[in-house]
């Protein structure tokens, strides 16, 4: 979603537009990270998510979606 699109949505409140703008800004900054840094962030976050697994789950069977769910717990992304 572009910044222009965020601010032209007629049904959104100003508070919602500010929230969406903040998320847009964070995504923009994340795309500026050097690829080497982004790689190690991905590895670090993935390891932390896998550490939260139940002991009965097999590590190679963990999907990327499972990692996203575990990582996103407590993060308001709406």
N, C-alpha and C positions, 0 to 999 in steps of 0.2 A: 504494500500500500504506500503510495507516495504522500509526501507532506501536503501537497496541494489537495489531494483527495481527502485526507483527514480533516482539513479545515473547511471543506465544502460539503460535508455530510450535514444535511439540514436537521436530522433527527437527534444528533448528538448534543449533549450539554457541553458547556465550556470545560467543565471538570473532566469529562470523558475525552474531549479533544486534547487537553493537556496531558492526560495519561497516555493516550495513543502517541502523542508527539514525543514524550519521554521514551517510550518503547522504540519508536522509530529512530531516535537519536542513539540509543544504546546499540541497536542493530547496525547503524551506520558506523559507529566507532569500532564495533567488533569486526567489521569487514576491513578496517584499516590495519588490524593487527598483522604483523609479519607472519607468513605461513609457518615458520618454525615455531613461533610462540603459540599459534593456534593449534598446531599439532600436539604440543606438550600439554596444553590446557585440556584438549580432548582426551588424551591419555589419562591425565590426572583425575578428571571428572569421571571417566569411565571406571577407573580403579575404585574410586570412592563409592560409586553406585553398585559395583559388583560386591564390595565388602558388605553391603546392606542386604545381600541375598539371603534367603533362608538356606540352612545347611543342606537341604535336600535337592537344591537346584544345581544343575551341572553348568559350569562356567561357559563352555563353548556353545551351549544352547541359549544363552542370554541374547535376546535381540536388541538392536539399537533402540527400538521403541521402549523396551523395558528399562534401558539405561536412561532414556529421556523422562520416563515416568518417575523413576527414583530420584533423578536429579532435580526435577521440577517440583517435588513435594515442598510445600511451603512458599513457593514462588507464585505470585499472582501474575499470570500471563494473559488475563482476559482484557 
